[in-house]
Amino acid sequence: MKSFNHTNATSLAEVKTALADGKTNLIAGGTDLIGTLKDNILRTYPSTLINIKTVPGLDFIKEEGGVLKIGAATRLADIAENPTVKQKYTALAQAAFRVGTPHVREMGTIGGNIAQLHRCWYFRKPENRFDCIRKGGNQCFAMMGDNRYHSIFGAVNRCIAVNISDTAPALIALNARVVTDRRKIETENFFDVRTPGNTILDMDEIIREIEIPVPPAGAKSAFLKFAIRKSIDFPIVNCAVMVGGEKPRICLNAVAPKPYRATKAEAAIAGKTINEETAAAAGEAAVADARPLEAARFKVQIAKTLVKRALLATV
Ligand SMILES: Cc1cc2nc3c(=O)[nH]c(=O)nc-3n(C[C@H](O)[C@H](O)[C@H](O)COP(=O)(O)OP(=O)(O)OC[C@H]3O[C@@H](n4cnc5c(N)ncnc54)[C@H](O)[C@@H]3O)c2cc1C
């Protein structure tokens, strides 16, 4: 691992100034970033890491004016255990609880969880052994290689790596917004796989908090994840749903380069009572547009089943 400087920031202004030099990276829990540095997979190696966790006032969970606000540096463990989140924003608590391990959840933050980089064994191969499209190269090695954990909904810019954030689909199902130091972004529009950072954030833009509207009376949400292991494992597919509000919201992740809003499944279930039959129909509709490569075909069945089971979990 190459050496770098490390600074504990005391204000957002300090973080912003530091990021402006183009050689500094923001670090929160470091559970994703440090791995990318150790493996030397970033296009440019930062000379300094500026720690946002030491900035006062970025670690909170509170309801205010009809909105749940979660500070960007709030640890996933705190979100998973918070009684209000568990009761009213259930999908998010369940998603945070399923991230990695207790250690990862104690260190990892919600800001870092949605801003983490893609998982693809070619992209993440140590020492940049595969100069893939995501890194500025001219081919996707997964397309011709081992793509069993990759996108089933096609490529974006010819890259089929998937976004594996567990909290992202829950935030999208719950209609959340990402609040940065300069704007509010619907979580659904936050991801942009054409950028090296995987989000639409500018290089010096900082996530300050997440805002989630209080769900309508009677609304219920749920999150389910399928992984090979019960712990320390990334999702093969995950799914979050919110039903009982004005319109159902269903989002899958780890199935496409960015979280996949299953709008056909939402339409299939709209205005209907959720039962075995309607939930199964929504599962079918969710994967109607899936075009998996051979090795990833098994993920279609998993996605279909997760949509069905997540819907039934709200009944
Ligand atoms: C063993 C292991 C298992 C894991 N399992 C899972 C899993 O099951 N599910 C899952 O979703 N993830 C998993 N992860 C990935 C990751 O560790 C977590 O997603 C974690 O939440 C990342 O948060 P962090 O605070 O550590 O981010 P960091 O590593 O500190 O940062 C990640 C990225 O986000 C950016 N960033 C962080 N905060 C902000 C901010 N406020 N504003 C702007 N940019 C910001 C950083 O600059 C960096 O680019 C796992 C990681 C490991 C090592």
The ligand as a Tripos MOL2 file, in Angstrom:
@<TRIPOS>MOLECULE
LIG
   53    58     1     0     0
SMALL
NO_CHARGES

@<TRIPOS>ATOM
      1 C1        -15.8160   -7.4470    4.2870 C.3       1 LIG1
      2 C2        -16.7530   -6.4280    3.6950 C.ar      1 LIG1
      3 C3        -18.0690   -6.7470    3.5020 C.ar      1 LIG1
      4 C4        -18.9490   -5.8140    2.9600 C.ar      1 LIG1
      5 N1        -20.2370   -6.1780    2.7870 N.ar      1 LIG1
      6 C5        -21.1150   -5.2890    2.2890 C.ar      1 LIG1
      7 C6        -22.4840   -5.6520    2.1330 C.ar      1 LIG1
      8 O1        -22.8910   -6.7710    2.4470 O.2       1 LIG1
      9 N2        -23.3350   -4.7270    1.6260 N.ar      1 LIG1
     10 C7        -22.9250   -3.4690    1.2770 C.ar      1 LIG1
     11 O2        -23.7440   -2.6600    0.8540 O.2       1 LIG1
     12 N3        -21.6360   -3.1140    1.3830 N.ar      1 LIG1
     13 C8        -20.7200   -3.9740    1.8830 C.ar      1 LIG1
     14 N4        -19.4030   -3.6220    2.0150 N.ar      1 LIG1
     15 C9        -18.9530   -2.3460    1.4180 C.3       1 LIG1
     16 C10       -18.7320   -1.1480    2.3710 C.3       1 LIG1
     17 O3        -17.8300   -1.4550    3.3480 O.3       1 LIG1
     18 C11       -19.9790   -0.6300    3.0230 C.3       1 LIG1
     19 O4        -20.8700   -0.3800    2.0000 O.3       1 LIG1
     20 C12       -19.8270    0.6300    3.8860 C.3       1 LIG1
     21 O5        -21.1090    1.1210    4.1990 O.3       1 LIG1
     22 C13       -19.0450    1.7710    3.2390 C.3       1 LIG1
     23 O6        -19.1010    2.8920    4.1310 O.3       1 LIG1
     24 P1        -17.7950    3.6140    4.6580 P.3       1 LIG1
     25 O7        -18.2390    4.7070    5.5580 O.co2     1 LIG1
     26 O8        -16.8370    2.6690    5.2310 O.co2     1 LIG1
     27 O9        -17.2480    4.2080    3.2900 O.3       1 LIG1
     28 P2        -15.7580    4.6370    2.8700 P.3       1 LIG1
     29 O10       -14.9790    3.4370    2.5420 O.co2     1 LIG1
     30 O11       -15.1930    5.5770    3.8640 O.co2     1 LIG1
     31 O12       -16.0950    5.4610    1.5510 O.3       1 LIG1
     32 C14       -16.5810    4.8320    0.3790 C.3       1 LIG1
     33 C15       -16.7110    5.9000   -0.7150 C.3       1 LIG1
     34 O13       -17.7340    6.8170   -0.3620 O.3       1 LIG1
     35 C16       -17.2430    8.1510   -0.3620 C.3       1 LIG1
     36 N5        -17.9310    8.8600    0.7150 N.ar      1 LIG1
     37 C17       -18.0910    8.4330    2.0030 C.ar      1 LIG1
     38 N6        -18.8150    9.3390    2.7040 N.ar      1 LIG1
     39 C18       -19.1060   10.3530    1.8540 C.ar      1 LIG1
     40 C19       -19.7830   11.6110    1.9890 C.ar      1 LIG1
     41 N7        -20.3390   11.9840    3.1440 N.pl3     1 LIG1
     42 N8        -19.8650   12.4160    0.9120 N.ar      1 LIG1
     43 C20       -19.3080   12.0580   -0.2900 C.ar      1 LIG1
     44 N9        -18.6410   10.8850   -0.4820 N.ar      1 LIG1
     45 C21       -18.5340   10.0530    0.5750 C.ar      1 LIG1
     46 C22       -15.7270    8.0030   -0.1230 C.3       1 LIG1
     47 O14       -15.0020    9.1070   -0.6170 O.3       1 LIG1
     48 C23       -15.4310    6.7240   -0.8800 C.3       1 LIG1
     49 O15       -15.2680    7.0190   -2.2480 O.3       1 LIG1
     50 C24       -18.4930   -4.5140    2.5770 C.ar      1 LIG1
     51 C25       -17.1410   -4.2070    2.7770 C.ar      1 LIG1
     52 C26       -16.2880   -5.1300    3.3220 C.ar      1 LIG1
     53 C27       -14.8380   -4.7500    3.5240 C.3       1 LIG1
@<TRIPOS>BOND
     1     1     2 1
     2     2     3 ar
     3     2    52 ar
     4     3     4 ar
     5     4     5 ar
     6     4    50 ar
     7     5     6 ar
     8     6     7 ar
     9     6    13 1
    10     7     8 2
    11     7     9 ar
    12     9    10 ar
    13    10    11 2
    14    10    12 ar
    15    12    13 ar
    16    13    14 ar
    17    14    15 1
    18    14    50 ar
    19    15    16 1
    20    16    17 1
    21    16    18 1
    22    18    19 1
    23    18    20 1
    24    20    21 1
    25    20    22 1
    26    22    23 1
    27    23    24 1
    28    24    25 2
    29    24    26 1
    30    24    27 1
    31    27    28 1
    32    28    29 2
    33    28    30 1
    34    28    31 1
    35    31    32 1
    36    32    33 1
    37    33    34 1
    38    33    48 1
    39    34    35 1
    40    35    36 1
    41    35    46 1
    42    36    37 ar
    43    36    45 ar
    44    37    38 ar
    45    38    39 ar
    46    39    40 ar
    47    39    45 ar
    48    40    41 1
    49    40    42 ar
    50    42    43 ar
    51    43    44 ar
    52    44    45 ar
    53    46    47 1
    54    46    48 1
    55    48    49 1
    56    50    51 ar
    57    51    52 ar
    58    52    53 1
@<TRIPOS>SUBSTRUCTURE
     1 LIG1         1 GROUP 0 **** ****
